[in-house]
Amino acid sequence: MSEKIALVTGASRGLGFALAEALAPAHHVVAVGRTIGGLEDLDDRIKARGGSATLAPMDITKPEAMAQLCRSIHDRWRGIAVWAHTAVHAAPLTLASHMDGKDWDKSVATNLGAMGVLIPYVAPLLGAEGLALFFEDDQAGRKFYGHYGTTKGAQIALARSWAAESEKTGPRVRILSPAPMNTTTRMRFHPGEDKDALASPYAEAARLLAEVGLA
């Protein structure tokens, strides 16, 4: 690769947005998200920092779209240096006995199912030297978190398996723990929370990237 490429899935808002911005201009950022307006705002901020981005308004739950994305990355750049995966579906908090079927399906598809597609596609792009980043939010087993806690916990379990498997061969797989942040996801779960008491996604992005030597 003649330039470092960072793939950020879930880049249109929250931590993914902040990570994508922080990774530029040291990396050309491939920003994947479903909110076109958010991706365009990200592109403006990256350009303002002297960086560049390729916007990919795609749904990570569509295997054919992810296959096209990864093939395009391979054909253009041959590989990537970093993959930061932040895409998540935050279904409303509810009793396990009252979970909505559509929200359950979307949680499984976004938070877990997409991982089973993305890891096999992205691993060859990372090669032995690349770095994959996942972000823990341990709500598994907490009351009312049936949708999110179960599927997010399973996502991290899969990431841990990959990390253990690739420890000697690469790529590096790291699971990071962000502080509670002022994000849309957090506000869905805690609408009355004092935002001033929460961390900024930008501050957390800088801290987490420094933790893995990318700041």
C-alpha positions in Angstrom: 0.0 0.0 0.0 1.3 3.4 -0.9 -0.8 5.1 1.8 -2.3 3.9 5.0 -6.0 3.0 4.8 -8.3 2.9 7.8 -11.7 1.3 7.4 -14.3 2.5 9.9 -17.7 0.8 10.0 -20.3 2.8 11.7 -18.6 6.1 10.9 -21.6 8.4 10.4 -22.0 9.3 14.1 -20.8 8.9 17.7 -17.5 7.1 18.4 -17.1 5.9 14.8 -17.4 9.5 13.5 -14.8 10.7 16.1 -12.4 7.8 15.3 -12.6 8.4 11.6 -11.8 12.0 12.1 -8.9 11.2 14.5 -7.4 8.7 12.1 -7.1 11.4 9.4 -4.8 12.7 8.0 -2.4 9.9 8.9 -4.7 7.5 7.1 -7.1 7.7 4.1 -10.4 6.8 5.8 -12.9 4.5 4.2 -16.0 5.6 6.1 -19.0 3.2 6.1 -22.4 4.2 7.5 -26.1 4.4 6.6 -26.6 8.1 7.3 -25.4 10.0 4.2 -25.7 13.4 5.9 -23.4 12.2 8.8 -20.8 10.8 6.3 -20.8 14.1 4.4 -20.3 16.0 7.7 -17.4 13.7 8.5 -15.9 14.3 5.0 -16.0 18.0 5.6 -14.2 17.7 9.0 -11.6 15.4 7.6 -10.9 17.7 4.7 -10.6 20.6 7.2 -7.8 18.6 8.9 -6.0 18.1 5.6 -7.1 14.5 5.2 -9.1 12.5 2.7 -11.9 10.0 2.9 -13.9 7.7 0.7 -17.6 7.6 1.7 -19.4 4.3 1.6 -23.1 4.7 2.4 -23.8 1.0 3.0 -25.7 -1.3 5.3 -23.3 -3.7 7.0 -26.1 -6.3 7.3 -26.1 -6.8 3.5 -23.5 -9.4 2.7 -23.4 -8.5 -1.0 -22.7 -4.9 -0.2 -19.8 -5.8 2.2 -18.4 -8.2 -0.4 -18.4 -5.3 -3.0 -16.9 -2.9 -0.5 -14.0 -5.2 0.4 -13.3 -6.2 -3.2 -13.2 -2.5 -4.1 -10.8 -1.8 -1.3 -8.6 -4.7 -2.4 -8.6 -3.6 -6.0 -7.8 0.0 -5.2 -5.4 -0.2 -2.3 -4.6 -4.0 -1.9 -5.2 -3.9 1.8 -5.8 -1.8 5.0 -3.8 -0.9 8.0 -6.7 -0.4 10.5 -10.3 -1.6 10.9 -12.4 0.1 13.6 -15.8 -1.5 14.0 -18.4 0.7 15.8 -21.6 0.0 14.0 -24.4 -1.1 16.4 -28.1 -1.2 16.7 -29.4 0.0 20.0 -32.9 -1.4 20.5 -35.1 0.2 23.2 -34.7 -1.1 26.7 -37.5 -3.5 27.5 -38.5 -6.6 29.4 -37.2 -9.9 27.9 -40.7 -11.1 27.8 -41.8 -8.0 25.8 -39.0 -7.8 23.2 -40.1 -6.8 19.7 -39.4 -9.4 17.0 -38.2 -6.8 14.5 -35.9 -5.1 17.0 -34.5 -8.5 17.9 -33.8 -9.4 14.3 -32.2 -6.1 13.6 -30.0 -6.4 16.8 -28.9 -9.9 15.8 -28.2 -8.8 12.2 -26.3 -5.6 13.0 -24.5 -6.5 16.2 -23.6 -10.1 15.5 -24.6 -11.4 12.1 -22.6 -8.7 10.2 -19.5 -9.8 12.1 -19.7 -13.3 10.7 -19.5 -11.7 7.2 -17.1 -8.9 7.9 -14.3 -10.7 9.7 -13.7 -13.2 6.9 -13.8 -10.4 4.3 -11.7 -7.9 6.2 -9.0 -10.3 7.6 -7.3 -10.7 4.3 -7.2 -7.0 3.8 -5.5 -6.5 7.2 -3.0 -9.3 6.6 -0.5 -10.1 9.3 0.4 -6.5 10.2 -3.0 -4.9 10.4 -5.0 -3.8 13.4 -8.7 -4.5 14.1 -10.4 -2.6 16.9 -13.7 -3.5 18.7 -15.3 -1.6 21.5 -16.8 -3.3 24.5 -20.0 -2.2 26.3 -20.7 -4.9 28.7 -24.5 -4.9 29.4 -25.0 -8.6 29.0 -27.3 -10.0 31.6 -28.5 -6.6 32.8 -32.3 -6.2 33.2 -34.0 -4.6 30.2 -30.9 -5.0 28.0 -32.1 -8.2 26.3 -31.7 -7.0 22.8 -28.5 -5.0 23.1 -26.7 -6.7 25.9 -27.1 -10.2 24.4 -26.0 -9.3 20.8 -23.3 -6.8 21.8 -21.9 -9.4 24.2 -21.9 -12.0 21.5 -20.1 -9.6 19.2 -17.3 -9.2 21.6 -17.1 -12.9 22.3 -16.5 -13.5 18.6 -13.9 -10.7 18.6 -12.1 -12.4 21.5 -12.0 -15.7 19.6 -10.4 -14.0 16.6 -7.9 -12.2 18.9 -6.9 -15.5 20.5 -6.6 -17.2 17.1 -4.5 -14.5 15.5 -2.2 -13.7 18.5 0.8 -15.3 16.8 0.0 -14.9 13.2 -1.7 -11.5 13.0 -3.6 -9.4 12.4 -3.6 -7.7 15.8 -7.1 -7.7 17.3 -7.8 -5.4 20.2 -10.9 -4.9 22.3 -11.1 -1.5 23.9 -13.4 -0.2 26.7 -14.7 3.4 26.0 -15.9 5.4 29.0 -19.7 6.3 29.0 -20.0 8.9 26.2 -22.4 11.5 25.1 -23.7 9.7 22.0 -27.1 8.9 20.4 -26.8 5.3 21.6 -26.2 6.3 25.2 -29.1 8.8 25.1 -31.5 6.1 23.8 -30.7 4.1 27.0 -30.5 7.0 29.4 -32.5 9.9 28.1 -32.4 11.9 31.3 -28.7 11.5 32.0 -26.6 14.6 32.6 -24.6 15.0 29.3 -22.0 17.1 31.0 -21.0 14.1 33.2 -20.3 12.0 30.1 -17.1 11.8 28.1 -16.8 13.4 24.6 -16.5 10.9 21.8 -13.6 12.9 20.4 -11.7 12.7 23.7 -12.4 9.0 23.9 -11.3 8.5 20.3 -8.0 10.2 21.1 -7.5 8.2 24.3 -8.3 4.8 22.7 -6.2 5.4 19.7 -3.3 6.4 21.9 -3.8 3.1 23.8 -3.0 1.2 20.7 -0.3 3.4 19.5 -2.2 5.3 16.8 -2.3 8.8 18.3 
